[in-house]
Amino acid sequence: MPNKKKTLLRIALYLILAYVPVYILCFAFSDKEGSLTSILAGNTLMLYPAIAVIITRIVTREGFHNSFLGFGKRNSGKYYALAVLYPIALPYVSALLLHLFVVKNGSITDSAALSDGTSAVAMLLLSIATGFATAVHGFGEELGWRGYLTPKLEELMPAPAAVIVTGIIWALWHGPLLAYGYDFGRDYDFFPYGGFIAMIVMCIFWSAFLTWLTKRTNSVYPAALCHMLIDTVLTSNLMPFTYNANGDKFELRTNDFWGQIISVFPMIIVAGAVSMVLMWRKKSSGENKKALS
Amino acid sequence: MTGLLYKLIRTNWVKILLFSIGSMFYPFMFALIFRSDDMKDGLTSGISIMLWAFMAFMVFLIGGVCEDSIFNDDERKKWAYFVASTPTGIKGQIGAKYLFTLCYSMLTVTALILCCGFARDGSSELADGSVIFIGFFYIQLTMRAIEFPLMARFGSKIGKSLKIIIIGIAAFIFFAYMLFGDTSAFADMDTFFDRLLAALADENKVKRMTLWFSIITLAVIPIYYLSYRLAIKWYLKGVESYAK
């Protein structure tokens, strides 16, 4: 019981340190449209969870053991490869779904991306290069959410529940931005609550996938790389599929919000669900072996 | 490898800290000056891009010195043979140094981006230097990818000299081309920039240039990995050249 209380206190301290600066900056510098007026504030947002972890571990004298700061187990290469390949595949699978189910006029071959292959390839390569060079920002979030919060929550509840709670907390951490239209815009029913729900769903499944990467490698770096690549690759490479070769936006059967959900969410949900099953199966088989021995 | 990386940071943390503070001093001072009211009127986007490039050059140059000095920190035969006999082995010894360089360069990019953001908050005329910083990040990795295997094979002194010779040869070839090659593009310098701008206005040329630029940039990552493999291969041969 005292251990549970200690863990709860540590989680509370971490959450205060991760949430407070982000909420203050986001409300103080909000442009009321989902972005920030201060570039410096915007650039630092992703670093606060890592800063919160460092302060929490120092203040609580917890130390830095089990902080997933090592470079991983042997044969972690395939998980690093997956951390790079998943964000690269995401915009293209999403584009395919967008054109199958959402776009009303024209096909995927008419899109700006496919009619100008040179620019599309250059954009993809540059976004990967940018994501790799700026991976410290991804590390900033992942050290906090996957490297600290999820393992701490696992001490209080079953692993799948810890992943779900982390996802919800992670999504709400984006609250001030979502409230003004970050990620999903403002042009949808139930704004901004619909955006909050969508973000929570997205963050739960991404949380599962990123936790799986972290657990398999025992390192936070694949998740950090994956997170940053998702941020740099997804939007920049999906956008050219929403315009035709003349630069006109395709007509959609739904609004942008639902278009985004129908096209981008399936791969996020599938990857997250598969990760959850893999994590659960591994854990149950480990428990069965223990029981047999 | 993580243990060796920890040892590397633990034994060099004062040096790393001083180099980090020292290298970021210039950009931070520049950012402060950029924000001052006197400077705001005189600064254009083009000038600020040049200044960001100069600062990034300085920061990565100083960072490069730090990365080099850490690479040759363990140049002792006893240590080299000891580490080769451990389960982590040469892969860990070399890998820790390559990873340190990678992480240090990534942190440099982040620090420069934050510095640029701080300056741009004070003056809207300033250009975003992120692309330049990322470009310098890849140049830095390329330089280290050339230098580290040479330092592993021949020791730090000869390795660095060889790198300078390679750069010197490249510079010599460039100057020889400028003297004897086809330099018609530079024949009339009065119209050079007009022609350059005209070329940049050609959409297809710009697309091709961007594609080549992106391929070269991303190729640095596998080159860096190959350099690591080469350094592992050459490490024990290089140990023989150590003085101590």
Chai-1 contact restraints between the chains, C-beta under 6 A:
chainA,res_idxA,chainB,res_idxB,connection_type,confidence,min_distance_angstrom,max_distance_angstrom,comment,restraint_id
A,S38,B,D121,contact,1.0,0.0,6.0,A-B,restraint_1
A,I39,B,G117,contact,1.0,0.0,6.0,A-B,restraint_2
A,I39,B,R120,contact,1.0,0.0,6.0,A-B,restraint_3
A,I39,B,D121,contact,1.0,0.0,6.0,A-B,restraint_4
A,L40,B,G117,contact,1.0,0.0,6.0,A-B,restraint_5
A,L40,B,F118,contact,1.0,0.0,6.0,A-B,restraint_6
A,L40,B,D121,contact,1.0,0.0,6.0,A-B,restraint_7
A,N43,B,I113,contact,1.0,0.0,6.0,A-B,restraint_8
A,N43,B,L114,contact,1.0,0.0,6.0,A-B,restraint_9
A,N43,B,G117,contact,1.0,0.0,6.0,A-B,restraint_10
A,G70,B,T2,contact,1.0,0.0,6.0,A-B,restraint_11
A,F71,B,M1,contact,1.0,0.0,6.0,A-B,restraint_12
A,F71,B,T2,contact,1.0,0.0,6.0,A-B,restraint_13
A,T118,B,K207,contact,1.0,0.0,6.0,A-B,restraint_14
A,T118,B,L211,contact,1.0,0.0,6.0,A-B,restraint_15
A,S119,B,K207,contact,1.0,0.0,6.0,A-B,restraint_16
A,A122,B,T210,contact,1.0,0.0,6.0,A-B,restraint_17
A,A122,B,L211,contact,1.0,0.0,6.0,A-B,restraint_18
A,A122,B,S214,contact,1.0,0.0,6.0,A-B,restraint_19
A,L125,B,S214,contact,1.0,0.0,6.0,A-B,restraint_20
A,L125,B,L218,contact,1.0,0.0,6.0,A-B,restraint_21
A,L126,B,S214,contact,1.0,0.0,6.0,A-B,restraint_22
A,A129,B,T217,contact,1.0,0.0,6.0,A-B,restraint_23
A,A129,B,L218,contact,1.0,0.0,6.0,A-B,restraint_24
A,T130,B,I134,contact,1.0,0.0,6.0,A-B,restraint_25
A,A133,B,V109,contact,1.0,0.0,6.0,A-B,restraint_26
A,A133,B,I134,contact,1.0,0.0,6.0,A-B,restraint_27
A,A133,B,F137,contact,1.0,0.0,6.0,A-B,restraint_28
A,A135,B,M106,contact,1.0,0.0,6.0,A-B,restraint_29
A,V136,B,M106,contact,1.0,0.0,6.0,A-B,restraint_30
A,V136,B,L107,contact,1.0,0.0,6.0,A-B,restraint_31
A,V136,B,T110,contact,1.0,0.0,6.0,A-B,restraint_32
